[in-house]
Amino acid sequence: MGNTKSLFQMKHTYHTNLAIAFNLGILPKEICCTVPASTRHNWKTRGYNHLFGLDYALDIQESTDVLRTIAQNKRLLRIARALVIIAGMYRRLLLQASDRKQILLAHKNEILNTIEQLVPLTGLKRALTPFDLSPQLYHYWKRSVSCVHAPIFRCRKIFYNQLTPKEVYLIRDYLLHSDFLRWPLASVYYRMIRDRAAFMSRSTFYLYARMLGLSGLHRFRKPKKRKKGIRALRPFEILHVDVTEVRLNDVQKLYISFIIDNFSRSILGWKAGFNKSASLTLNNLREVIERYNLKDFTLLSDDGSENKGLVADFIAGYKYRINPVIAQIDTSFSNSVVEAVFKIFKSNYWPRDFAGQVNKALEIISEMVHDYNDIRPHGSLTGLTPIEALMNENTDSIVPTDQIRIAATARITENLNSNCTNCQPKSE
């Protein structure tokens, strides 16, 4: 009976982890020696094809070398345990932070990059756990992440309606062109369209100008809803005249008279002098009438002395009909058409620290009038220059809607067929 009892005591049922540790080569020697050779041989040679979950076991076989190295090196094992503790602490701190969402958003790209590295090791669900992210938010972030090839782009294959890189770089070149820096965004857009460089809507051009951070270089204000001013139906029907001043130096001023056509916004004539007098306005008016052979028209001016005296006598004695109207006295309208041109001149063309001679000042005025009249397309004129509008040019050819539709279709095809790889989070 004693021998039988001892035999029964020698038979053991071993924990599954011991078999796993033995196969990994990490079972301690003192435990390994107590396991019968037949049992160890069975653990080593036993077939596992009949076991449920074999496919999953084979998938994790690649990780056994890492587990073996960690288990055999006590220092690595301690480090791994410490990392688990530290990671848990950081996650608890993150969950308790009041501005947790702001922190995650501020480091979105780094988080996405880390998750992409963790997914092959742990799977998506466990990779999201340390950051307390839902799969839905993760996939949303991944779709909206910037393209690795250009920081302002989203994935061209997913967001295929966006402009192509070539079109965006072309917008940038136009906005940074030295000849256009004094123009508003609308004028730069129409210049690009007129050059047939690219085709897109005006709102799209504005959007990408803001995305590029270049809209601030060009004057752009959302128009306020205001009472519509006086409007002519044809060129030379209503003219606006006024005088402004600029400082040449500490003691001397230069006075400039402009005459503007209401219909086309064209500067029909200008004169400059050292005195703000009616003779300055009269000389300008006479020259404009002679140049364009004007007969019957309305002349809108303010109530300043430079628009009275000699000017009033000339109008009264002119052989053709000139209808003088004083702004905000004879009519409720202001003289804003010519005042707007003065504002453009002083804001965009006249140097703030000007300290030169009269000849230099006259040169600046002449260059401004040429650029304003002949070169710069105007948004209010649907892309025409004032001189073109004065000559009643057709606006239909300025913005080719058919070309814009064709370009939209072509960019979709180009974006979908782009050779870039799948979008990945951009590294900082």
C-alpha positions as CSV (number, residue, x, y, z in Angstrom):
1,M,0.0,0.0,0.0
2,G,2.9,2.4,0.8
3,N,4.4,2.0,-2.7
4,T,1.0,2.5,-4.3
5,K,0.4,5.6,-2.4
6,S,3.8,7.0,-3.3
7,L,3.1,6.4,-7.0
8,F,-0.2,8.3,-6.8
9,Q,1.6,11.2,-5.1
10,M,4.1,11.4,-7.9
11,K,1.4,12.1,-10.5
12,H,0.6,15.8,-11.0
13,T,-1.7,17.9,-13.1
14,Y,0.3,20.9,-14.4
15,H,-0.9,24.4,-15.0
16,T,-1.2,25.4,-18.7
17,N,1.2,28.3,-18.1
18,L,4.0,25.8,-17.2
19,A,3.6,24.2,-20.6
20,I,3.7,27.6,-22.3
21,A,6.7,28.7,-20.3
22,F,8.5,25.4,-21.1
23,N,7.9,25.9,-24.8
24,L,9.1,29.5,-24.6
25,G,12.3,28.3,-22.9
26,I,11.6,30.5,-19.8
27,L,10.6,27.8,-17.3
28,P,13.0,28.0,-14.3
29,K,15.4,25.1,-14.0
30,E,14.4,24.2,-10.4
31,I,10.8,23.7,-11.6
32,C,11.8,22.1,-14.9
33,C,13.7,19.4,-12.9
34,T,10.6,18.4,-11.0
35,V,8.6,17.7,-14.2
36,P,9.0,14.1,-15.4
37,A,10.9,13.7,-18.6
38,S,7.9,12.0,-20.2
39,T,5.7,15.1,-19.4
40,R,8.3,17.4,-20.8
41,H,8.6,15.3,-23.9
42,N,4.8,15.4,-24.3
43,W,4.8,19.2,-24.0
44,K,7.5,19.4,-26.6
45,T,6.2,16.9,-29.2
46,R,2.5,17.0,-28.6
47,G,0.5,18.0,-31.7
48,Y,-1.8,21.1,-31.3
49,N,-3.8,20.8,-34.5
50,H,-6.9,19.6,-32.6
51,L,-6.9,22.5,-30.3
52,F,-9.4,25.4,-30.7
53,G,-7.8,28.7,-31.4
54,L,-4.7,27.3,-33.2
55,D,-4.9,30.0,-35.9
56,Y,-4.8,32.8,-33.3
57,A,-1.8,31.0,-31.5
58,L,0.1,30.9,-34.8
59,D,-0.6,34.7,-35.3
60,I,1.1,35.5,-32.0
61,Q,4.0,33.2,-32.6
62,E,6.1,36.1,-33.9
63,S,5.9,37.7,-30.5
64,T,7.5,34.8,-28.6
65,D,11.0,36.0,-29.2
66,V,10.2,39.3,-27.5
67,L,8.5,37.6,-24.6
68,R,11.4,35.2,-24.2
69,T,13.9,38.0,-24.2
70,I,12.0,40.0,-21.6
71,A,11.4,37.0,-19.4
72,Q,15.0,35.9,-19.4
73,N,16.3,39.4,-18.6
74,K,15.2,40.5,-15.2
75,R,16.1,44.1,-15.9
76,L,13.9,44.2,-19.0
77,L,11.1,42.6,-17.0
78,R,11.3,45.3,-14.3
79,I,11.4,48.0,-17.0
80,A,8.3,46.5,-18.7
81,R,6.4,46.5,-15.4
82,A,7.5,50.1,-14.7
83,L,6.3,51.2,-18.2
84,V,2.9,49.7,-17.5
85,I,2.7,51.6,-14.2
86,I,3.8,54.9,-15.8
87,A,1.4,54.5,-18.8
88,G,-1.5,53.8,-16.4
89,M,-0.6,56.9,-14.4
90,Y,-0.4,59.1,-17.5
91,R,-3.7,57.8,-18.7
92,R,-5.4,58.6,-15.4
93,L,-4.0,62.1,-15.4
94,L,-5.2,62.6,-19.0
95,L,-8.7,61.4,-18.1
96,Q,-8.8,63.8,-15.1
97,A,-7.6,66.9,-17.0
98,S,-10.2,69.5,-17.6
99,D,-8.8,70.5,-21.0
100,R,-8.3,66.9,-22.1
101,K,-10.0,67.5,-25.5
102,Q,-7.8,70.5,-26.2
103,I,-4.7,68.5,-25.3
104,L,-5.6,65.7,-27.7
105,L,-6.5,68.1,-30.5
106,A,-3.2,70.0,-30.1
107,H,-1.2,66.7,-30.5
108,K,-3.5,65.0,-33.0
109,N,-0.9,64.2,-35.5
110,E,1.5,62.7,-32.9
111,I,-1.3,60.6,-31.4
112,L,-2.3,59.3,-34.8
113,N,1.3,58.4,-35.6
114,T,1.7,56.5,-32.4
115,I,-1.6,54.6,-32.9
116,E,-0.5,53.6,-36.4
117,Q,2.7,52.0,-34.8
118,L,0.7,50.3,-32.1
119,V,-2.1,48.8,-34.2
120,P,0.1,45.9,-35.7
121,L,1.3,45.1,-32.2
122,T,-1.9,45.4,-30.1
123,G,-4.8,45.8,-32.4
124,L,-6.8,49.0,-32.9
125,K,-9.0,48.7,-29.8
126,R,-6.1,48.4,-27.4
127,A,-4.1,51.0,-29.2
128,L,-6.9,53.5,-28.7
129,T,-7.3,52.7,-25.0
130,P,-4.4,54.8,-23.6
131,F,-5.7,57.9,-25.4
132,D,-9.4,57.3,-24.5
133,L,-10.3,57.6,-28.2
134,S,-13.3,55.9,-29.8
135,P,-12.9,54.2,-33.1
136,Q,-15.3,56.7,-34.7
137,L,-13.2,59.7,-33.6
138,Y,-10.0,58.0,-34.6
139,H,-11.2,57.3,-38.2
140,Y,-12.6,60.9,-38.4
141,W,-9.2,62.3,-37.4
142,K,-7.5,60.0,-39.9
143,R,-9.7,61.2,-42.7
144,S,-9.1,64.8,-41.9
145,V,-5.4,64.7,-41.4
146,S,-3.2,66.7,-43.8
147,C,-1.5,65.0,-46.6
148,V,2.1,64.1,-45.9
149,H,3.2,65.6,-49.2
150,A,1.9,69.1,-48.7
151,P,0.8,70.5,-45.3
152,I,-2.3,72.4,-46.6
153,F,-3.8,69.4,-48.4
154,R,-6.1,66.7,-47.2
155,C,-6.0,63.3,-48.8
156,R,-6.5,63.8,-52.5
157,K,-8.1,60.4,-53.0
158,I,-10.7,60.9,-50.2
159,F,-11.3,64.6,-50.8
160,Y,-11.1,64.5,-54.6
161,N,-12.9,67.8,-55.1
162,Q,-10.1,69.9,-53.8
163,L,-7.7,71.8,-56.0
164,T,-4.7,70.0,-57.3
165,P,-1.2,71.0,-55.9
166,K,-0.4,72.7,-59.2
167,E,-3.5,74.9,-58.9
168,V,-2.7,75.8,-55.3
169,Y,0.9,76.7,-56.0
170,L,-0.3,78.9,-58.9
171,I,-2.7,80.8,-56.6
172,R,0.2,81.3,-54.2
173,D,2.4,82.7,-57.1
174,Y,-0.3,85.2,-58.1
175,L,-0.9,86.4,-54.6
176,L,2.9,86.9,-54.0
177,H,3.5,88.5,-57.4
178,S,5.1,91.9,-56.8
179,D,2.8,93.6,-59.4
180,F,-0.3,92.4,-57.6
181,L,0.5,93.1,-54.0
182,R,-1.4,96.4,-54.1
183,W,-4.5,94.8,-55.5
184,P,-7.5,93.3,-53.6
185,L,-8.2,89.6,-53.8
186,A,-10.9,90.0,-56.4
187,S,-8.5,91.7,-58.8
188,V,-5.9,89.0,-58.4
189,Y,-8.5,86.4,-59.0
190,Y,-9.7,88.0,-62.2
191,R,-6.1,88.5,-63.4
192,M,-5.5,84.8,-63.0
193,I,-8.7,83.9,-64.9
194,R,-8.0,86.4,-67.7
195,D,-4.5,84.9,-68.0
196,R,-6.2,81.5,-68.4
197,A,-3.8,80.2,-65.8
198,A,-6.4,78.3,-63.8
199,F,-10.2,78.0,-63.7
200,M,-12.1,78.0,-60.4
201,S,-14.9,80.0,-58.7
202,R,-14.1,83.2,-56.9
203,S,-15.1,81.8,-53.5
204,T,-12.7,78.8,-54.0
205,F,-9.9,81.3,-54.8
206,Y,-10.7,83.2,-51.6
207,L,-10.8,80.0,-49.5
208,Y,-7.3,78.8,-50.7
209,A,-5.9,82.4,-50.2
210,R,-7.0,82.1,-46.5
211,M,-5.6,78.6,-46.2
212,L,-2.3,79.7,-47.6
213,G,-2.3,82.6,-45.1
214,L,-1.9,85.2,-47.9
215,S,-5.2,86.9,-47.9
216,G,-3.9,89.5,-45.4
217,L,-1.5,90.7,-48.1
218,H,-4.4,91.9,-50.1
219,R,-7.2,94.2,-49.1
220,F,-10.4,92.2,-48.5
221,R,-13.4,93.1,-46.5
222,K,-16.7,91.4,-46.6
223,P,-19.0,94.1,-48.1
224,K,-21.5,95.6,-45.7
225,K,-25.1,95.8,-46.6
226,R,-25.7,99.4,-47.3
227,K,-27.9,101.7,-49.4
228,K,-27.1,101.4,-53.1
229,G,-25.5,104.6,-54.4
230,I,-26.2,106.5,-57.5
231,R,-25.7,104.3,-60.7
232,A,-25.3,105.4,-64.3
233,L,-26.8,103.3,-67.1
234,R,-24.0,104.1,-69.6
235,P,-20.5,105.7,-69.8
236,F,-20.2,109.5,-69.4
237,E,-23.7,109.9,-68.0
238,I,-22.6,110.8,-64.5
239,L,-19.1,112.1,-63.6
240,H,-17.7,112.7,-60.1
241,V,-15.1,115.3,-59.3
242,D,-13.2,116.0,-56.1
243,V,-9.9,117.1,-54.7
244,T,-7.7,115.4,-52.2
245,E,-4.3,116.2,-50.7
246,V,-1.0,114.4,-49.9
247,R,2.0,115.7,-48.0
248,L,5.3,116.2,-49.9
249,N,7.2,117.2,-46.8
250,D,6.7,118.9,-43.4
251,V,5.6,122.2,-44.9
252,Q,4.3,121.5,-48.4
253,K,1.2,119.7,-49.7
254,L,0.1,118.6,-53.2
255,Y,-3.5,118.8,-54.2
256,I,-4.9,116.3,-56.7
257,S,-8.1,116.6,-58.7
258,F,-9.7,113.4,-60.0
259,I,-12.7,113.1,-62.4
260,I,-14.3,109.6,-62.3
261,D,-16.9,108.1,-64.6
262,N,-19.7,106.6,-62.5
263,F,-20.5,103.7,-64.9
264,S,-17.0,102.4,-65.5
265,R,-15.2,103.7,-62.4
266,S,-12.5,105.0,-64.8
267,I,-10.3,107.9,-63.9
268,L,-11.1,110.2,-66.9
269,G,-8.6,112.9,-65.9
270,W,-6.4,114.2,-63.1
271,K,-4.5,117.4,-62.3
272,A,-2.2,118.3,-59.4
273,G,-1.1,121.6,-58.0
274,F,0.0,123.4,-54.8
275,N,-3.3,125.3,-54.3
276,K,-6.7,123.9,-53.6
277,S,-8.6,126.2,-55.9
278,A,-11.4,126.2,-58.4
279,S,-8.8,126.7,-61.2
280,L,-7.4,123.2,-60.5
281,T,-10.8,121.6,-60.9
282,L,-11.7,123.7,-64.0
283,N,-8.5,122.8,-65.8
284,N,-9.2,119.1,-65.2
285,L,-12.8,119.4,-66.3
286,R,-12.0,121.3,-69.5
287,E,-9.4,118.7,-70.5
288,V,-11.8,115.8,-69.8
289,I,-14.5,117.4,-71.9
290,E,-12.2,118.0,-74.8
291,R,-10.6,114.5,-74.7
292,Y,-13.8,112.6,-74.7
293,N,-15.9,115.2,-76.6
294,L,-18.5,115.3,-73.9
295,K,-21.8,117.2,-74.3
296,D,-24.7,116.4,-71.9
297,F,-23.8,114.9,-68.5
298,T,-24.3,115.2,-64.8
299,L,-21.4,116.5,-62.7
300,L,-21.5,115.3,-59.0
301,S,-19.3,117.2,-56.5
302,D,-19.3,118.2,-52.9
303,D,-19.9,121.7,-51.5
304,G,-16.2,122.7,-51.4
305,S,-14.9,126.0,-52.7
306,E,-12.8,124.2,-55.3
307,N,-16.0,123.3,-57.1
308,K,-17.6,126.8,-57.1
309,G,-16.6,130.1,-58.6
310,L,-14.8,129.5,-61.9
311,V,-16.3,126.0,-62.2
312,A,-19.8,127.3,-61.7
313,D,-19.3,130.1,-64.3
314,F,-17.9,127.6,-66.8
315,I,-20.8,125.2,-66.4
316,A,-23.3,128.1,-66.8
317,G,-21.7,129.3,-70.0
318,Y,-21.0,125.9,-71.6
319,K,-22.7,125.4,-74.9
320,Y,-23.9,122.0,-74.0
321,R,-25.9,120.9,-70.9
322,I,-24.0,120.1,-67.8
323,N,-26.2,119.3,-64.8
324,P,-24.3,120.2,-61.6
325,V,-25.4,118.2,-58.5
326,I,-24.0,118.9,-55.0
327,A,-23.7,115.6,-53.0
328,Q,-26.0,115.4,-49.9
329,I,-27.5,118.8,-50.7
330,D,-29.1,118.5,-54.1
331,T,-29.3,114.7,-53.7
332,S,-29.2,112.2,-50.8
333,F,-26.2,110.4,-52.4
334,S,-22.6,111.1,-51.3
335,N,-19.6,111.5,-53.6
336,S,-18.4,108.1,-52.5
337,V,-17.3,107.0,-56.0
338,V,-14.4,109.4,-56.2
339,E,-13.7,109.2,-52.5
340,A,-13.2,105.4,-52.9
341,V,-10.6,106.0,-55.6
342,F,-8.8,108.5,-53.3
343,K,-8.8,105.8,-50.6
344,I,-7.2,103.2,-53.0
345,F,-4.6,105.7,-54.1
346,K,-3.5,106.7,-50.5
347,S,-3.7,103.1,-49.1
348,N,-2.1,101.2,-51.8
349,Y,0.0,103.5,-53.9
350,W,1.1,106.6,-52.0
351,P,4.2,105.9,-49.7
352,R,3.4,106.7,-46.1
353,D,6.8,108.1,-45.5
354,F,7.1,110.0,-48.8
355,A,9.7,112.8,-48.7
356,G,10.5,113.5,-52.3
357,Q,10.2,116.1,-55.1
358,V,7.1,117.1,-57.0
359,N,8.3,115.1,-60.1
360,K,8.4,111.9,-58.1
361,A,4.9,112.5,-56.7
362,L,3.5,113.1,-60.2
363,E,5.2,109.9,-61.4
364,I,3.5,108.0,-58.6
365,I,0.1,109.4,-59.5
366,S,0.6,108.6,-63.2
367,E,1.6,105.0,-62.4
368,M,-1.4,104.6,-60.1
369,V,-3.8,105.9,-62.8
370,H,-2.3,103.6,-65.4
371,D,-2.5,100.5,-63.1
372,Y,-6.0,101.4,-61.9
373,N,-7.4,102.1,-65.3
374,D,-5.7,99.7,-67.7
375,I,-4.1,96.8,-65.8
376,R,-6.1,95.9,-62.7
377,P,-9.4,94.0,-63.2
378,H,-12.1,95.3,-60.9
379,G,-14.4,93.0,-58.9
380,S,-17.3,95.4,-59.2
381,L,-16.9,95.3,-63.0
382,T,-16.9,91.5,-63.1
383,G,-13.3,91.3,-64.1
384,L,-13.1,94.2,-66.6
385,T,-10.7,97.0,-66.2
386,P,-12.3,100.5,-66.0
387,I,-11.1,101.4,-69.5
388,E,-12.7,98.2,-70.9
389,A,-15.9,99.0,-69.1
390,L,-15.7,102.6,-70.4
391,M,-15.5,101.1,-73.9
392,N,-18.5,98.8,-73.2
393,E,-16.5,95.6,-73.5
394,N,-18.4,92.3,-73.1
395,T,-18.0,90.6,-69.7
396,D,-19.1,87.1,-70.8
397,S,-15.6,86.1,-71.9
398,I,-13.9,87.2,-68.6
399,V,-15.1,84.3,-66.5
400,P,-15.6,81.2,-68.8
401,T,-18.1,79.1,-66.8
402,D,-17.7,76.2,-69.2
403,Q,-14.0,76.1,-68.6
404,I,-14.6,76.2,-64.8
405,R,-16.9,73.1,-65.1
406,I,-14.4,71.3,-67.3
407,A,-11.5,72.1,-64.8
408,A,-13.6,70.8,-61.9
409,T,-14.2,67.5,-63.7
410,A,-10.5,67.2,-64.7
411,R,-9.2,67.8,-61.1
412,I,-11.4,65.1,-59.7
413,T,-9.9,62.6,-62.2
414,E,-6.4,63.8,-61.5
415,N,-6.8,63.6,-57.7
416,L,-8.3,60.1,-57.8
417,N,-5.5,58.9,-60.1
418,S,-2.7,60.5,-58.0
419,N,0.2,58.3,-57.3
420,C,0.6,59.2,-53.6
421,T,0.3,56.5,-51.0
422,N,-2.4,56.3,-48.4
423,C,-2.5,59.4,-46.2
424,Q,-0.6,59.0,-42.9
425,P,-0.4,61.4,-40.0
426,K,2.2,64.0,-40.8
427,S,5.2,64.1,-38.5
428,E,6.0,67.3,-36.7
